[in-house]
Amino acid sequence: MVQKILFLHGFFASGACIPALALKEYFKGKATVLTPDLPLHPQEALDFIQRLCDQERPDVMIGNSNGSFLAQIVAAKNNIPALLGNPHFEMTSFLIERIGSHEYKSPRANGNQRLVINRTLIDEFAELQQHQWDYCQQSNREKIWGIFGENDHLAHFEPLFLMHYKYSYHFPGGHTPTAEEVQKYYAPLAERLLELFSGFASAD
């Protein structure tokens, strides 16, 4: 049975971003890595991720930034092991400073590279933030891990993460990991989660 990993990208990224491609490369021949483009609106994104989990039954979820914010909610609700990379648990503060029109930083499958941050979107994230810990419980405290860049100047939520979950790790990078950092730090932790919680046997 081939193991499945679901990767959730950051706010300005897509399923074709560098971390997604690096994970696919690392796990080639070992596990299937799903890297979908996420909808812009958070509740729509959550519903999309939930449907994907129901269909694909991922063994582990990996997120980065906003993807980690969403991954925490879905992973806790479904009791799926997860690795949260530089989770941004207060997306409203991130978005308020960036109101206006933007371009996605990596190609989207539908060809639409433009997005708009407005008050409506910020309010949608605010609503979700209030309920983001609703599914966090004792039974998943040890299977949702965090990994934090020591030079991340955007998100500083390790203390908040550790109020809810037990294990956090560090890597010497910034907010968005490079391909090399993903393969050196993220992927081995994801592999360990697979080994611990879904009987994954490493080829090493």
C-alpha positions as CSV (number, residue, x, y, z in Angstrom):
1,M,0.0,0.0,0.0
2,V,1.6,3.3,-1.1
3,Q,1.6,5.9,1.6
4,K,0.1,9.4,0.8
5,I,1.3,12.8,1.9
6,L,-0.9,15.9,1.5
7,F,1.1,19.1,1.2
8,L,-0.7,22.5,1.8
9,H,1.1,25.5,0.4
10,G,1.4,29.1,1.7
11,F,-0.9,32.0,1.0
12,F,0.9,33.4,-2.1
13,A,2.0,30.0,-3.4
14,S,0.5,27.1,-5.3
15,G,0.8,23.3,-5.5
16,A,3.7,23.9,-7.9
17,C,5.8,25.9,-5.4
18,I,9.4,25.0,-4.5
19,P,8.6,23.1,-1.2
20,A,5.9,21.1,-3.0
21,L,8.3,20.1,-5.8
22,A,11.1,19.3,-3.3
23,L,8.8,16.9,-1.3
24,K,7.7,15.2,-4.5
25,E,11.4,14.7,-5.4
26,Y,12.3,13.4,-2.0
27,F,9.5,10.9,-1.8
28,K,9.7,9.7,-5.4
29,G,9.3,5.9,-5.3
30,K,8.6,6.0,-1.6
31,A,5.2,7.8,-1.2
32,T,2.7,9.7,-3.2
33,V,2.8,13.5,-2.5
34,L,-0.4,15.4,-3.3
35,T,0.1,19.1,-3.9
36,P,-3.2,20.8,-4.8
37,D,-3.8,24.5,-5.4
38,L,-5.8,25.8,-2.4
39,P,-8.8,28.1,-2.8
40,L,-8.1,31.7,-1.7
41,H,-11.0,31.9,0.8
42,P,-10.3,30.0,4.0
43,Q,-13.6,28.2,4.6
44,E,-13.7,27.1,0.9
45,A,-10.1,25.9,1.3
46,L,-11.0,23.9,4.5
47,D,-14.0,22.3,2.7
48,F,-11.7,21.5,-0.3
49,I,-9.1,19.9,2.0
50,Q,-11.7,17.9,3.9
51,R,-13.1,16.5,0.6
52,L,-9.6,15.6,-0.5
53,C,-8.9,13.9,2.8
54,D,-12.2,11.9,2.5
55,Q,-11.2,10.8,-1.0
56,E,-7.5,10.2,-0.7
57,R,-7.0,9.3,3.0
58,P,-3.6,10.9,3.4
59,D,-1.3,9.3,6.0
60,V,0.4,12.6,6.8
61,M,-0.2,16.2,6.1
62,I,2.5,18.8,5.7
63,G,1.8,22.5,5.6
64,N,3.7,25.8,5.3
65,S,2.6,29.1,6.7
66,N,-1.1,29.6,5.8
67,G,-1.1,25.9,4.7
68,S,-0.1,25.0,8.2
69,F,-2.8,27.1,9.7
70,L,-5.3,25.1,7.6
71,A,-3.6,21.8,8.2
72,Q,-3.8,22.1,11.9
73,I,-7.6,22.4,11.8
74,V,-8.1,19.5,9.4
75,A,-5.5,17.2,10.8
76,A,-6.8,17.7,14.4
77,K,-10.4,17.1,13.3
78,N,-9.5,14.0,11.3
79,N,-6.8,12.7,13.7
80,I,-4.2,12.8,10.8
81,P,-0.5,13.2,11.7
82,A,0.8,16.5,10.5
83,L,4.0,18.6,10.2
84,L,3.3,22.3,10.4
85,G,6.1,24.4,8.9
86,N,6.2,28.0,10.1
87,P,2.5,28.0,10.9
88,H,0.9,31.5,10.7
89,F,-1.9,31.3,13.3
90,E,-2.9,34.9,12.9
91,M,-3.4,35.3,9.2
92,T,-5.5,38.5,9.8
93,S,-2.4,40.4,10.9
94,F,-0.6,39.2,7.8
95,L,-3.4,40.2,5.4
96,I,-4.2,43.6,6.9
97,E,-0.7,44.8,5.9
98,R,-1.2,43.6,2.3
99,I,-4.7,44.8,1.3
100,G,-4.9,45.2,-2.5
101,S,-4.2,43.2,-5.7
102,H,-1.3,40.7,-5.8
103,E,0.2,38.0,-8.0
104,Y,0.7,34.4,-6.9
105,K,4.4,33.6,-6.7
106,S,4.2,30.2,-8.4
107,P,2.0,29.0,-11.3
108,R,-1.6,27.9,-10.5
109,A,-3.2,25.1,-12.5
110,N,-6.2,27.2,-13.6
111,G,-3.9,29.9,-15.0
112,N,-5.2,32.6,-12.8
113,Q,-2.3,34.3,-11.1
114,R,-4.1,37.3,-9.6
115,L,-5.6,37.6,-6.2
116,V,-7.2,40.4,-4.2
117,I,-6.9,40.9,-0.4
118,N,-9.9,42.9,1.0
119,R,-11.8,43.3,4.2
120,T,-14.2,40.5,3.4
121,L,-11.3,38.0,3.1
122,I,-9.7,39.3,6.3
123,D,-13.1,38.9,8.1
124,E,-13.3,35.3,6.9
125,F,-9.9,34.5,8.3
126,A,-10.8,36.3,11.6
127,E,-13.8,34.0,12.0
128,L,-11.8,30.9,11.4
129,Q,-9.0,32.0,13.7
130,Q,-11.5,32.1,16.6
131,H,-12.2,28.4,16.1
132,Q,-8.9,27.1,14.9
133,W,-8.2,25.1,18.1
134,D,-11.6,23.5,18.4
135,Y,-10.4,20.1,17.4
136,C,-7.1,20.1,19.3
137,Q,-7.3,17.5,22.1
138,Q,-5.1,15.2,24.2
139,S,-5.3,12.4,21.7
140,N,-3.5,14.3,18.9
141,R,-1.0,16.4,21.0
142,E,1.9,14.1,20.0
143,K,1.1,13.5,16.4
144,I,1.0,17.1,15.1
145,W,4.5,18.5,15.0
146,G,5.8,22.0,14.3
147,I,9.0,23.0,12.5
148,F,10.2,26.6,12.8
149,G,12.8,28.5,10.8
150,E,15.3,30.2,13.0
151,N,15.4,33.1,10.6
152,D,11.7,33.4,10.0
153,H,10.9,37.1,10.3
154,L,7.2,36.7,9.4
155,A,5.6,34.2,11.8
156,H,6.5,33.8,15.4
157,F,4.1,31.3,16.7
158,E,6.2,28.5,18.3
159,P,5.0,29.5,21.9
160,L,1.4,29.4,20.8
161,F,2.0,26.1,19.0
162,L,3.5,24.6,22.2
163,M,0.5,25.6,24.2
164,H,-1.4,23.0,22.2
165,Y,1.1,20.5,20.9
166,K,4.1,18.7,22.3
167,Y,6.9,18.5,19.7
168,S,8.6,21.3,17.9
169,Y,11.7,21.4,15.8
170,H,14.0,24.0,14.3
171,F,15.8,24.5,11.0
172,P,18.3,27.3,10.1
173,G,16.1,28.9,7.5
174,G,13.5,31.6,6.8
175,H,9.7,31.6,6.5
176,T,9.6,29.7,3.2
177,P,12.1,26.8,3.1
178,T,14.4,26.2,0.2
179,A,14.3,23.0,-1.7
180,E,17.4,21.9,0.2
181,E,15.9,22.8,3.6
182,V,12.7,20.8,2.7
183,Q,14.7,17.8,1.8
184,K,17.1,18.0,4.8
185,Y,14.7,19.0,7.6
186,Y,11.0,18.8,6.6
187,A,11.0,15.5,4.7
188,P,12.8,13.4,7.3
189,L,10.4,14.5,10.0
190,A,7.5,13.7,7.7
191,E,9.1,10.3,7.1
192,R,9.3,9.8,10.9
193,L,5.6,10.6,11.3
194,L,4.8,8.0,8.7
195,E,6.9,5.4,10.5
196,L,5.4,6.2,13.9
197,F,1.8,6.4,12.9
198,S,1.2,4.5,9.7
199,G,3.7,1.7,9.6
200,F,5.9,3.3,6.9
201,A,9.2,1.4,6.4
202,S,12.0,3.7,5.2
203,A,14.1,2.4,2.4
204,D,17.3,3.5,4.2
